[in-house]
């Protein structure tokens, strides 16, 4: 059963990081968004979280920021 994408910024970050932690390959915002009930409706928010984590150096993006691990 898919979880609801949270409204709170801190919870969003935690959920995105949890999805990435369980990934076996790099994921883009759409792939991560698809794991939540809202699907692609939350892809923009997921992308914002990914961009923030990338700027902080928390994520590894080897393809110019399209996918993350």
C-alpha positions in Angstrom: 0.0 0.0 0.0 1.4 3.4 -1.0 1.9 6.1 1.6 0.6 9.6 1.2 3.2 12.2 0.4 3.5 14.4 3.5 2.7 18.2 3.6 5.4 19.1 6.1 8.8 19.9 4.6 10.8 17.9 7.1 8.5 14.9 6.6 8.9 15.2 2.8 12.6 15.2 3.1 12.5 12.1 5.4 10.2 10.2 3.0 12.3 11.0 -0.1 15.4 10.0 1.7 13.7 6.7 2.8 12.8 5.9 -0.8 16.3 6.6 -2.0 17.8 4.5 0.8 15.8 1.5 -0.3 16.6 2.0 -4.0 18.9 -0.3 -5.9 19.4 2.1 -8.8 19.4 5.9 -9.2 15.9 7.4 -9.3 14.4 10.6 -10.7 11.7 12.7 -9.2 9.0 11.0 -11.2 10.1 7.5 -10.1 10.1 8.6 -6.4 6.7 10.4 -6.8 5.2 7.2 -8.2 5.9 5.5 -4.9 3.3 7.8 -3.2 -0.5 7.8 -3.4 -0.4 11.2 -5.2 1.9 9.8 -7.9 3.1 12.4 -10.4 1.1 15.1 -8.7 3.8 15.5 -6.1 6.7 15.2 -8.5 7.5 18.9 -8.4 7.7 18.8 -4.6 9.9 15.7 -4.8 12.2 17.5 -7.3 12.5 20.5 -4.9 13.5 18.1 -2.1 16.1 16.4 -4.4 17.5 19.7 -5.5 17.9 20.9 -1.9 19.6 17.7 -0.8 21.9 17.8 -3.8 22.9 21.4 -3.0 23.7 20.3 0.5 25.9 17.4 -0.8 23.7 14.7 0.7 22.9 13.0 -2.6 25.0 11.7 -5.4 23.9 12.7 -8.9 26.3 11.6 -11.6 24.2 12.5 -14.6 23.8 16.3 -14.1 21.0 16.0 -11.5 18.5 13.9 -13.4 18.7 10.9 -11.1 19.9 10.5 -7.6 21.2 7.7 -5.3 
